[in-house]
Amino acid sequence: MLSRRNLIASGLPATALGAVGYGLWPKLGAFDVELARQRELPSPDPKMVELVRMATLAANGHNTQPWKFQLTDGRVSILPDFTRRTAVVDPDDHHLYISLGCAAENLTIAAKANGWRANTTIENSVDTRIAIGLATSQERLTDLYQAIPLRQSTRSEYDSTPVSNIDLELVVECNGAQMDDPAFVAELRDWIRFTPDQALAGNDGLFSACSGNPVAPSWLAERLFCSIL
């Protein structure tokens, strides 16, 4: 069956196309309805969408959210989103791929908590597509699932063990080397969200308040950021 696009591509003049359309109008009514139905995107299973939401709460560098998700019947695929690379701090995409693994782990935990069995496989070694097949299961894993939305970066002490002076010196030295690199600083600034509105608009990046810095209008905060460095 030819669509309107096929008819135009076949070289029929516009007048002939109009005559054909007019003559077949009663039949094309049903055709248009069916065509519209086929073009509709399938409504994702709300349960699977919830699994993806939990996956996006996984740890990832600079909170860039460097992933894409494809949903099919009983299957979720996680793919890298290279438009969200951090080429300076992560030139070989090592952190990016670790982020995909973290997302896959979150999704697996969420699946088990919702009564599904998750089978994870690496499908493509080139772009590292992680496929997670889902099947009904009686197994439940609720403790880790409940911890997912509570996970966060923290700068507080984990225990009372002091950090050695050698380790502290290395941290300071490495931090200084990064901050002396204009490319690193520029990339970091691109991913900082200086206001709540900025943080909520993209749902990504590093909200400045989370690192103990004051919230300020972006035009002012960016100047302060550059002057401090």
FIKOLZA-1660 file (N, C-alpha, C; in steps of 0.1 Angstrom, whole numbers, plus 5000, padded with zeros to 4 digits):
% residues 229
   i   px   py   pz ch aa at
   1 5009 4988 5000  A  M  N
   1 5000 5000 5000  A  M CA
   1 5009 5012 5000  A  M  C
   2 5006 5022 4992  A  L  N
   2 5014 5034 4991  A  L CA
   2 5009 5045 5000  A  L  C
   3 5018 5051 5007  A  S  N
   3 5015 5062 5015  A  S CA
   3 5016 5075 5007  A  S  C
   4 5012 5086 5012  A  R  N
   4 5013 5099 5005  A  R CA
   4 5027 5102 5002  A  R  C
   5 5037 5099 5011  A  R  N
   5 5051 5101 5008  A  R CA
   5 5055 5092 4997  A  R  C
   6 5051 5080 4996  A  N  N
   6 5055 5071 4985  A  N CA
   6 5050 5076 4972  A  N  C
   7 5038 5082 4972  A  L  N
   7 5032 5087 4959  A  L CA
   7 5040 5099 4954  A  L  C
   8 5044 5107 4963  A  I  N
   8 5052 5119 4959  A  I CA
   8 5066 5115 4954  A  I  C
   9 5072 5105 4961  A  A  N
   9 5085 5100 4956  A  A CA
   9 5084 5093 4943  A  A  C
  10 5073 5088 4939  A  S  N
  10 5071 5081 4927  A  S CA
  10 5071 5090 4915  A  S  C
  11 5069 5103 4917  A  G  N
  11 5070 5113 4906  A  G CA
  11 5056 5117 4901  A  G  C
  12 5046 5113 4907  A  L  N
  12 5032 5117 4903  A  L CA
  12 5031 5132 4905  A  L  C
  13 5026 5140 4895  A  P  N
  13 5024 5154 4897  A  P CA
  13 5014 5157 4908  A  P  C
  14 5015 5169 4913  A  A  N
  14 5006 5173 4924  A  A CA
  14 4991 5172 4921  A  A  C
  15 4988 5175 4908  A  T  N
  15 4974 5175 4903  A  T CA
  15 4969 5161 4903  A  T  C
  16 4977 5151 4898  A  A  N
  16 4973 5137 4898  A  A CA
  16 4972 5132 4912  A  A  C
  17 4981 5136 4921  A  L  N
  17 4980 5132 4935  A  L CA
  17 4967 5136 4941  A  L  C
  18 4964 5149 4938  A  G  N
  18 4951 5154 4943  A  G CA
  18 4939 5146 4938  A  G  C
  19 4939 5142 4925  A  A  N
  19 4928 5135 4920  A  A CA
  19 4927 5121 4926  A  A  C
  20 4939 5114 4928  A  V  N
  20 4939 5101 4934  A  V CA
  20 4934 5102 4948  A  V  C
  21 4939 5112 4955  A  G  N
  21 4934 5114 4969  A  G CA
  21 4919 5116 4970  A  G  C
  22 4914 5124 4961  A  Y  N
  22 4900 5127 4961  A  Y CA
  22 4892 5114 4958  A  Y  C
  23 4896 5107 4948  A  G  N
  23 4889 5095 4944  A  G CA
  23 4889 5084 4955  A  G  C
  24 4899 5083 4962  A  L  N
  24 4901 5073 4973  A  L CA
  24 4898 5078 4987  A  L  C
  25 4893 5090 4988  A  W  N
  25 4891 5096 5001  A  W CA
  25 4883 5087 5011  A  W  C
  26 4872 5081 5007  A  P  N
  26 4865 5072 5017  A  P CA
  26 4874 5061 5022  A  P  C
  27 4882 5055 5013  A  K  N
  27 4890 5044 5017  A  K CA
  27 4902 5049 5025  A  K  C
  28 4907 5061 5022  A  L  N
  28 4919 5066 5029  A  L CA
  28 4916 5070 5043  A  L  C
  29 4903 5072 5046  A  G  N
  29 4900 5075 5060  A  G CA
  29 4904 5064 5069  A  G  C
  30 4901 5052 5066  A  A  N
  30 4905 5040 5074  A  A CA
  30 4920 5039 5074  A  A  C
  31 4926 5041 5062  A  F  N
  31 4940 5040 5061  A  F CA
  31 4948 5050 5070  A  F  C
  32 4943 5062 5070  A  D  N
  32 4949 5072 5079  A  D CA
  32 4948 5069 5093  A  D  C
  33 4937 5063 5097  A  V  N
  33 4935 5059 5111  A  V CA
  33 4945 5048 5115  A  V  C
  34 4947 5038 5106  A  E  N
  34 4956 5027 5108  A  E CA
  34 4970 5032 5108  A  E  C
  35 4973 5042 5099  A  L  N
  35 4987 5047 5098  A  L CA
  35 4990 5055 5111  A  L  C
  36 4981 5062 5116  A  A  N
  36 4983 5070 5128  A  A CA
  36 4985 5060 5140  A  A  C
  37 4978 5049 5140  A  R  N
  37 4979 5039 5151  A  R CA
  37 4993 5033 5150  A  R  C
  38 4998 5030 5138  A  Q  N
  38 5011 5024 5137  A  Q CA
  38 5022 5033 5141  A  Q  C
  39 5020 5046 5139  A  R  N
  39 5030 5056 5142  A  R CA
  39 5031 5060 5157  A  R  C
  40 5021 5056 5164  A  E  N
  40 5021 5059 5178  A  E CA
  40 5031 5051 5186  A  E  C
  41 5039 5058 5194  A  L  N
  41 5049 5051 5202  A  L CA
  41 5042 5043 5213  A  L  C
  42 5046 5030 5215  A  P  N
  42 5040 5022 5225  A  P CA
  42 5042 5028 5239  A  P  C
  43 5032 5027 5247  A  S  N
  43 5033 5033 5261  A  S CA
  43 5042 5024 5269  A  S  C
  44 5052 5029 5274  A  P  N
  44 5061 5020 5282  A  P CA
  44 5054 5015 5295  A  P  C
  45 5058 5003 5298  A  D  N
  45 5052 4997 5311  A  D CA
  45 5057 5006 5322  A  D  C
  46 5047 5011 5330  A  P  N
  46 5051 5019 5342  A  P CA
  46 5061 5013 5351  A  P  C
  47 5060 4999 5353  A  K  N
  47 5069 4993 5361  A  K CA
  47 5084 4993 5356  A  K  C
  48 5085 4992 5343  A  M  N
  48 5098 4993 5337  A  M CA
  48 5103 5007 5337  A  M  C
  49 5095 5017 5336  A  V  N
  49 5099 5030 5337  A  V CA
  49 5104 5033 5351  A  V  C
  50 5098 5027 5361  A  E  N
  50 5103 5029 5374  A  E CA
  50 5116 5023 5376  A  E  C
  51 5119 5011 5370  A  L  N
  51 5132 5005 5371  A  L CA
  51 5142 5014 5365  A  L  C
  52 5139 5021 5354  A  V  N
  52 5149 5030 5347  A  V CA
  52 5151 5042 5357  A  V  C
  53 5141 5047 5363  A  R  N
  53 5142 5058 5372  A  R CA
  53 5152 5055 5383  A  R  C
  54 5151 5043 5389  A  M  N
  54 5160 5038 5399  A  M CA
  54 5174 5037 5394  A  M  C
  55 5175 5032 5381  A  A  N
  55 5188 5031 5375  A  A CA
  55 5195 5044 5374  A  A  C
  56 5188 5055 5371  A  T  N
  56 5194 5068 5369  A  T CA
  56 5199 5074 5382  A  T  C
  57 5195 5068 5393  A  L  N
  57 5200 5073 5406  A  L CA
  57 5214 5067 5409  A  L  C
  58 5220 5060 5400  A  A  N
  58 5233 5054 5402  A  A CA
  58 5244 5064 5402  A  A  C
  59 5255 5061 5408  A  A  N
  59 5266 5070 5408  A  A CA
  59 5272 5072 5394  A  A  C
  60 5276 5084 5391  A  N  N
  60 5282 5087 5378  A  N CA
  60 5290 5100 5378  A  N  C
  61 5301 5100 5371  A  G  N
  61 5310 5111 5372  A  G CA
  61 5304 5125 5368  A  G  C
  62 5306 5135 5377  A  H  N
  62 5300 5148 5375  A  H CA
  62 5285 5148 5374  A  H  C
  63 5279 5137 5377  A  N  N
  63 5264 5135 5375  A  N CA
  63 5260 5139 5361  A  N  C
  64 5268 5134 5352  A  T  N
  64 5265 5137 5338  A  T CA
  64 5253 5129 5332  A  T  C
  65 5250 5118 5339  A  Q  N
  65 5239 5109 5334  A  Q CA
  65 5243 5104 5320  A  Q  C
  66 5254 5098 5318  A  P  N
  66 5259 5094 5305  A  P CA
  66 5253 5081 5299  A  P  C
  67 5240 5080 5299  A  W  N
  67 5234 5068 5295  A  W CA
  67 5221 5070 5287  A  W  C
  68 5217 5060 5279  A  K  N
  68 5204 5060 5273  A  K CA
  68 5198 5047 5276  A  K  C
  69 5184 5046 5276  A  F  N
  69 5177 5034 5279  A  F CA
  69 5167 5031 5268  A  F  C
  70 5167 5018 5264  A  Q  N
  70 5157 5013 5254  A  Q CA
  70 5149 5003 5261  A  Q  C
  71 5136 5004 5260  A  L  N
  71 5126 4995 5267  A  L CA
  71 5119 4987 5256  A  L  C
  72 5119 4974 5258  A  T  N
  72 5111 4965 5250  A  T CA
  72 5104 4955 5259  A  T  C
  73 5096 4947 5254  A  D  N
  73 5089 4937 5262  A  D CA
  73 5099 4929 5270  A  D  C
  74 5098 4931 5283  A  G  N
  74 5107 4923 5292  A  G CA
  74 5121 4925 5291  A  G  C
  75 5126 4937 5286  A  R  N
  75 5140 4939 5283  A  R CA
  75 5143 4954 5284  A  R  C
  76 5154 4956 5290  A  V  N
  76 5160 4970 5291  A  V CA
  76 5174 4970 5286  A  V  C
  77 5177 4979 5277  A  S  N
  77 5191 4980 5272  A  S CA
  77 5196 4994 5277  A  S  C
  78 5209 4994 5282  A  I  N
  78 5215 5006 5286  A  I CA
  78 5227 5008 5277  A  I  C
  79 5227 5020 5271  A  L  N
  79 5237 5024 5261  A  L CA
  79 5245 5036 5265  A  L  C
  80 5257 5038 5262  A  P  N
  80 5264 5050 5265  A  P CA
  80 5259 5062 5257  A  P  C
  81 5259 5074 5264  A  D  N
  81 5256 5086 5257  A  D CA
  81 5268 5095 5256  A  D  C
  82 5275 5094 5245  A  F  N
  82 5288 5100 5243  A  F CA
  82 5287 5115 5242  A  F  C
  83 5275 5121 5241  A  T  N
  83 5273 5135 5241  A  T CA
  83 5275 5141 5255  A  T  C
  84 5276 5132 5265  A  R  N
  84 5278 5136 5279  A  R CA
  84 5292 5131 5284  A  R  C
  85 5301 5130 5275  A  R  N
  85 5315 5126 5279  A  R CA
  85 5321 5138 5287  A  R  C
  86 5331 5134 5296  A  T  N
  86 5339 5144 5302  A  T CA
  86 5353 5141 5297  A  T  C
  87 5357 5146 5286  A  A  N
  87 5369 5142 5279  A  A CA
  87 5382 5146 5286  A  A  C
  88 5381 5156 5294  A  V  N
  88 5393 5160 5301  A  V CA
  88 5396 5151 5313  A  V  C
  89 5386 5150 5322  A  V  N
  89 5389 5142 5334  A  V CA
  89 5387 5127 5332  A  V  C
  90 5381 5123 5321  A  D  N
  90 5379 5109 5318  A  D CA
  90 5381 5107 5303  A  D  C
  91 5394 5108 5298  A  P  N
  91 5397 5108 5284  A  P CA
  91 5394 5094 5277  A  P  C
  92 5395 5083 5285  A  D  N
  92 5393 5070 5279  A  D CA
  92 5379 5065 5282  A  D  C
  93 5370 5073 5287  A  D  N
  93 5356 5069 5291  A  D CA
  93 5356 5058 5301  A  D  C
  94 5366 5057 5309  A  H  N
  94 5366 5047 5319  A  H CA
  94 5355 5049 5329  A  H  C
  95 5353 5062 5334  A  H  N
  95 5343 5065 5344  A  H CA
  95 5329 5063 5337  A  H  C
  96 5328 5067 5325  A  L  N
  96 5315 5066 5318  A  L CA
  96 5310 5052 5318  A  L  C
  97 5319 5043 5314  A  Y  N
  97 5315 5029 5314  A  Y CA
  97 5312 5023 5328  A  Y  C
  98 5320 5027 5338  A  I  N
  98 5316 5023 5351  A  I CA
  98 5302 5028 5355  A  I  C
  99 5299 5040 5351  A  S  N
  99 5286 5045 5353  A  S CA
  99 5275 5036 5348  A  S  C
 100 5277 5031 5336  A  L  N
 100 5267 5022 5330  A  L CA
 100 5266 5010 5338  A  L  C
 101 5277 5005 5344  A  G  N
 101 5276 4993 5352  A  G CA
 101 5269 4996 5365  A  G  C
 102 5271 5008 5371  A  C  N
 102 5263 5012 5383  A  C CA
 102 5248 5013 5380  A  C  C
 103 5245 5018 5368  A  A  N
 103 5231 5019 5365  A  A CA
 103 5225 5005 5363  A  A  C
 104 5233 4996 5357  A  A  N
 104 5228 4982 5355  A  A CA
 104 5226 4975 5369  A  A  C
 105 5235 4978 5378  A  E  N
 105 5234 4972 5391  A  E CA
 105 5221 4977 5398  A  E  C
 106 5219 4990 5398  A  N  N
 106 5207 4996 5404  A  N CA
 106 5194 4990 5398  A  N  C
 107 5194 4988 5385  A  L  N
 107 5183 4983 5378  A  L CA
 107 5180 4968 5382  A  L  C
 108 5191 4961 5383  A  T  N
 108 5190 4947 5387  A  T CA
 108 5184 4946 5401  A  T  C
 109 5189 4954 5410  A  I  N
 109 5184 4954 5424  A  I CA
 109 5169 4958 5424  A  I  C
 110 5165 4968 5416  A  A  N
 110 5151 4973 5416  A  A CA
 110 5142 4962 5410  A  A  C
 111 5148 4955 5400  A  A  N
 111 5140 4944 5394  A  A CA
 111 5137 4933 5404  A  A  C
 112 5147 4929 5412  A  K  N
 112 5145 4918 5422  A  K CA
 112 5135 4923 5432  A  K  C
 113 5136 4935 5436  A  A  N
 113 5126 4941 5446  A  A CA
 113 5112 4941 5441  A  A  C
 114 5110 4941 5428  A  N  N
 114 5097 4941 5423  A  N CA
 114 5092 4927 5417  A  N  C
 115 5099 4917 5421  A  G  N
 115 5095 4904 5418  A  G CA
 115 5099 4899 5404  A  G  C
 116 5110 4905 5399  A  W  N
 116 5115 4900 5386  A  W CA
 116 5129 4894 5387  A  W  C
 117 5133 4885 5379  A  R  N
 117 5146 4880 5378  A  R CA
 117 5153 4887 5367  A  R  C
 118 5165 4893 5370  A  A  N
 118 5172 4901 5360  A  A CA
 118 5185 4893 5355  A  A  C
 119 5186 4891 5342  A  N  N
 119 5197 4884 5336  A  N CA
 119 5205 4895 5328  A  N  C
 120 5217 4898 5332  A  T  N
 120 5224 4909 5326  A  T CA
 120 5235 4904 5317  A  T  C
 121 5236 4909 5305  A  T  N
 121 5246 4905 5295  A  T CA
 121 5252 4917 5288  A  T  C
 122 5264 4916 5284  A  I  N
 122 5270 4927 5276  A  I CA
 122 5269 4923 5261  A  I  C
 123 5261 4931 5253  A  E  N
 123 5258 4927 5240  A  E CA
 123 5268 4931 5229  A  E  C
 124 5274 4943 5231  A  N  N
 124 5282 4949 5221  A  N CA
 124 5295 4954 5227  A  N  C
 125 5306 4949 5224  A  S  N
 125 5319 4954 5230  A  S CA
 125 5323 4967 5224  A  S  C
 126 5317 4972 5213  A  V  N
 126 5320 4985 5207  A  V CA
 126 5314 4996 5215  A  V  C
 127 5301 4996 5217  A  D  N
 127 5295 5007 5224  A  D CA
 127 5290 5002 5238  A  D  C
 128 5293 4990 5241  A  T  N
 128 5289 4984 5254  A  T CA
 128 5274 4986 5257  A  T  C
 129 5266 4979 5250  A  R  N
 129 5252 4978 5253  A  R CA
 129 5250 4968 5264  A  R  C
 130 5244 4972 5275  A  I  N
 130 5241 4963 5285  A  I CA
 130 5226 4959 5285  A  I  C
 131 5224 4946 5282  A  A  N
 131 5210 4942 5281  A  A CA
 131 5205 4935 5294  A  A  C
 132 5194 4938 5299  A  I  N
 132 5189 4932 5311  A  I CA
 132 5175 4926 5308  A  I  C
 133 5175 4913 5307  A  G  N
 133 5162 4906 5305  A  G CA
 133 5155 4903 5318  A  G  C
 134 5142 4905 5318  A  L  N
 134 5134 4904 5330  A  L CA
 134 5125 4892 5329  A  L  C
 135 5123 4885 5340  A  A  N
 135 5114 4874 5341  A  A CA
 135 5108 4873 5355  A  A  C
 136 5096 4868 5356  A  T  N
 136 5090 4867 5369  A  T CA
 136 5098 4859 5379  A  T  C
 137 5099 4864 5391  A  S  N
 137 5106 4857 5401  A  S CA
 137 5100 4859 5415  A  S  C
 138 5102 4850 5424  A  Q  N
 138 5097 4851 5437  A  Q CA
 138 5107 4857 5447  A  Q  C
 139 5119 4859 5442  A  E  N
 139 5130 4865 5450  A  E CA
 139 5127 4880 5452  A  E  C
 140 5130 4884 5464  A  R  N
 140 5128 4898 5468  A  R CA
 140 5141 4903 5474  A  R  C
 141 5145 4915 5471  A  L  N
 141 5157 4921 5476  A  L CA
 141 5154 4936 5479  A  L  C
 142 5149 4938 5492  A  T  N
 142 5143 4951 5495  A  T CA
 142 5153 4960 5502  A  T  C
 143 5162 4955 5510  A  D  N
 143 5171 4964 5518  A  D CA
 143 5179 4973 5508  A  D  C
 144 5186 4967 5498  A  L  N
 144 5194 4975 5489  A  L CA
 144 5185 4984 5481  A  L  C
 145 5173 4979 5477  A  Y  N
 145 5164 4987 5469  A  Y CA
 145 5160 5000 5476  A  Y  C
 146 5157 4998 5489  A  Q  N
 146 5153 5010 5497  A  Q CA
 146 5164 5020 5499  A  Q  C
 147 5177 5015 5498  A  A  N
 147 5188 5024 5499  A  A CA
 147 5191 5032 5487  A  A  C
 148 5186 5028 5475  A  I  N
 148 5190 5034 5463  A  I CA
 148 5186 5049 5463  A  I  C
 149 5174 5053 5466  A  P  N
 149 5171 5068 5466  A  P CA
 149 5178 5076 5477  A  P  C
 150 5184 5069 5487  A  L  N
 150 5191 5075 5498  A  L CA
 150 5206 5077 5495  A  L  C
 151 5211 5070 5485  A  R  N
 151 5225 5071 5482  A  R CA
 151 5229 5086 5478  A  R  C
 152 5240 5090 5483  A  Q  N
 152 5245 5103 5480  A  Q CA
 152 5260 5104 5483  A  Q  C
 153 5266 5114 5476  A  S  N
 153 5280 5117 5479  A  S CA
 153 5281 5123 5493  A  S  C
 154 5292 5120 5500  A  T  N
 154 5293 5126 5513  A  T CA
 154 5308 5129 5516  A  T  C
 155 5310 5140 5523  A  R  N
 155 5323 5144 5527  A  R CA
 155 5326 5142 5542  A  R  C
 156 5317 5135 5548  A  S  N
 156 5319 5133 5562  A  S CA
 156 5328 5121 5565  A  S  C
 157 5332 5119 5577  A  E  N
 157 5341 5108 5580  A  E CA
 157 5334 5095 5580  A  E  C
 158 5340 5085 5575  A  Y  N
 158 5334 5071 5574  A  Y CA
 158 5337 5064 5588  A  Y  C
 159 5348 5066 5594  A  D  N
 159 5351 5060 5607  A  D CA
 159 5362 5069 5613  A  D  C
 160 5367 5065 5624  A  S  N
 160 5377 5073 5632  A  S CA
 160 5391 5071 5627  A  S  C
 161 5393 5063 5617  A  T  N
 161 5407 5061 5612  A  T CA
 161 5413 5073 5606  A  T  C
 162 5423 5079 5610  A  P  N
 162 5429 5091 5604  A  P CA
 162 5436 5088 5591  A  P  C
 163 5435 5098 5582  A  V  N
 163 5442 5097 5569  A  V CA
 163 5457 5100 5571  A  V  C
 164 5465 5092 5565  A  S  N
 164 5480 5094 5567  A  S CA
 164 5484 5107 5561  A  S  C
 165 5495 5113 5566  A  N  N
 165 5500 5125 5560  A  N CA
 165 5504 5123 5546  A  N  C
 166 5510 5112 5543  A  I  N
 166 5514 5109 5529  A  I CA
 166 5502 5109 5519  A  I  C
 167 5491 5103 5524  A  D  N
 167 5479 5103 5515  A  D CA
 167 5473 5117 5514  A  D  C
 168 5473 5125 5524  A  L  N
 168 5468 5138 5524  A  L CA
 168 5477 5147 5514  A  L  C
 169 5490 5145 5515  A  E  N
 169 5499 5152 5506  A  E CA
 169 5496 5149 5491  A  E  C
 170 5493 5136 5489  A  L  N
 170 5490 5132 5475  A  L CA
 170 5477 5138 5470  A  L  C
 171 5467 5138 5479  A  V  N
 171 5454 5144 5475  A  V CA
 171 5456 5159 5472  A  V  C
 172 5463 5166 5480  A  V  N
 172 5465 5180 5478  A  V CA
 172 5473 5182 5465  A  V  C
 173 5483 5174 5463  A  E  N
 173 5491 5176 5451  A  E CA
 173 5483 5173 5438  A  E  C
 174 5475 5162 5438  A  C  N
 174 5466 5159 5427  A  C CA
 174 5456 5169 5424  A  C  C
 175 5450 5174 5435  A  N  N
 175 5439 5184 5434  A  N CA
 175 5445 5197 5428  A  N  C
 176 5457 5200 5432  A  G  N
 176 5464 5212 5427  A  G CA
 176 5467 5211 5412  A  G  C
 177 5471 5199 5408  A  A  N
 177 5474 5196 5394  A  A CA
 177 5462 5198 5385  A  A  C
 178 5450 5193 5390  A  Q  N
 178 5438 5195 5383  A  Q CA
 178 5434 5209 5382  A  Q  C
 179 5434 5216 5393  A  M  N
 179 5430 5230 5393  A  M CA
 179 5439 5240 5385  A  M  C
 180 5451 5235 5383  A  D  N
 180 5460 5243 5375  A  D CA
 180 5459 5240 5360  A  D  C
 181 5450 5231 5357  A  D  N
 181 5447 5228 5343  A  D CA
 181 5434 5235 5338  A  D  C
 182 5436 5246 5329  A  P  N
 182 5424 5254 5325  A  P CA
 182 5413 5245 5318  A  P  C
 183 5417 5234 5311  A  A  N
 183 5407 5226 5304  A  A CA
 183 5399 5219 5315  A  A  C
 184 5405 5214 5325  A  F  N
 184 5398 5207 5336  A  F CA
 184 5388 5216 5343  A  F  C
 185 5393 5228 5346  A  V  N
 185 5385 5238 5353  A  V CA
 185 5373 5242 5344  A  V  C
 186 5375 5244 5331  A  A  N
 186 5364 5247 5322  A  A CA
 186 5354 5236 5321  A  A  C
 187 5358 5224 5320  A  E  N
 187 5349 5213 5320  A  E CA
 187 5341 5211 5333  A  E  C
 188 5348 5213 5344  A  L  N
 188 5341 5212 5357  A  L CA
 188 5331 5223 5358  A  L  C
 189 5334 5235 5354  A  R  N
 189 5325 5246 5355  A  R CA
 189 5312 5244 5346  A  R  C
 190 5314 5237 5335  A  D  N
 190 5303 5234 5326  A  D CA
 190 5292 5225 5333  A  D  C
 191 5297 5217 5342  A  W  N
 191 5288 5207 5349  A  W CA
 191 5283 5212 5363  A  W  C
 192 5288 5223 5367  A  I  N
 192 5283 5229 5380  A  I CA
 192 5270 5236 5378  A  I  C
 193 5260 5233 5386  A  R  N
 193 5247 5240 5386  A  R CA
 193 5247 5249 5399  A  R  C
 194 5247 5262 5396  A  F  N
 194 5249 5272 5407  A  F CA
 194 5236 5275 5415  A  F  C
 195 5225 5272 5409  A  T  N
 195 5212 5275 5415  A  T CA
 195 5203 5263 5415  A  T  C
 196 5193 5263 5424  A  P  N
 196 5183 5252 5423  A  P CA
 196 5176 5251 5410  A  P  C
 197 5173 5262 5404  A  D  N
 197 5166 5262 5391  A  D CA
 197 5175 5255 5380  A  D  C
 198 5188 5258 5380  A  Q  N
 198 5197 5252 5371  A  Q CA
 198 5197 5237 5373  A  Q  C
 199 5198 5233 5386  A  A  N
 199 5199 5219 5389  A  A CA
 199 5187 5211 5385  A  A  C
 200 5175 5217 5387  A  L  N
 200 5162 5210 5384  A  L CA
 200 5159 5211 5369  A  L  C
 201 5165 5221 5362  A  A  N
 201 5161 5222 5347  A  A CA
 201 5167 5210 5339  A  A  C
 202 5179 5206 5343  A  G  N
 202 5185 5195 5335  A  G CA
 202 5185 5182 5342  A  G  C
 203 5183 5182 5356  A  N  N
 203 5184 5170 5364  A  N CA
 203 5197 5164 5362  A  N  C
 204 5208 5172 5361  A  D  N
 204 5221 5166 5360  A  D CA
 204 5231 5176 5365  A  D  C
 205 5244 5173 5365  A  G  N
 205 5254 5182 5370  A  G CA
 205 5256 5182 5385  A  G  C
 206 5265 5190 5389  A  L  N
 206 5268 5191 5403  A  L CA
 206 5262 5204 5410  A  L  C
 207 5253 5202 5418  A  F  N
 207 5246 5213 5425  A  F CA
 207 5256 5219 5435  A  F  C
 208 5260 5232 5434  A  S  N
 208 5270 5238 5442  A  S CA
 208 5268 5236 5457  A  S  C
 209 5255 5237 5461  A  A  N
 209 5252 5237 5475  A  A CA
 209 5256 5223 5481  A  A  C
 210 5256 5213 5473  A  C  N
 210 5259 5199 5478  A  C CA
 210 5274 5198 5482  A  C  C
 211 5282 5207 5477  A  S  N
 211 5297 5207 5481  A  S CA
 211 5300 5218 5492  A  S  C
 212 5289 5224 5498  A  G  N
 212 5291 5233 5508  A  G CA
 212 5293 5248 5503  A  G  C
 213 5291 5250 5491  A  N  N
 213 5293 5264 5485  A  N CA
 213 5279 5271 5485  A  N  C
 214 5280 5284 5487  A  P  N
 214 5267 5292 5487  A  P CA
 214 5260 5292 5474  A  P  C
 215 5247 5293 5474  A  V  N
 215 5239 5294 5462  A  V CA
 215 5239 5309 5458  A  V  C
 216 5241 5311 5445  A  A  N
 216 5241 5325 5440  A  A CA
 216 5236 5325 5426  A  A  C
 217 5232 5336 5421  A  P  N
 217 5228 5337 5407  A  P CA
 217 5240 5333 5398  A  P  C
 218 5237 5326 5387  A  S  N
 218 5247 5320 5379  A  S CA
 218 5257 5330 5374  A  S  C
 219 5253 5343 5371  A  W  N
 219 5262 5352 5365  A  W CA
 219 5273 5356 5376  A  W  C
 220 5268 5356 5389  A  L  N
 220 5277 5360 5400  A  L CA
 220 5286 5348 5404  A  L  C
 221 5279 5336 5405  A  A  N
 221 5286 5324 5409  A  A CA
 221 5297 5320 5400  A  A  C
 222 5295 5322 5387  A  E  N
 222 5306 5318 5378  A  E CA
 222 5318 5327 5379  A  E  C
 223 5315 5340 5382  A  R  N
 223 5327 5349 5384  A  R CA
 223 5334 5346 5397  A  R  C
 224 5327 5342 5407  A  L  N
 224 5333 5339 5420  A  L CA
 224 5341 5326 5418  A  L  C
 225 5335 5316 5410  A  F  N
 225 5342 5304 5408  A  F CA
 225 5355 5306 5401  A  F  C
 226 5356 5314 5391  A  C  N
 226 5368 5317 5384  A  C CA
 226 5378 5325 5393  A  C  C
 227 5373 5334 5401  A  S  N
 227 5382 5342 5409  A  S CA
 227 5388 5334 5421  A  S  C
 228 5380 5324 5426  A  I  N
 228 5386 5316 5437  A  I CA
 228 5396 5306 5431  A  I  C
 229 5395 5301 5419  A  L  N
 229 5404 5292 5413  A  L CA
 229 5416 5300 5408  A  L  C
% end
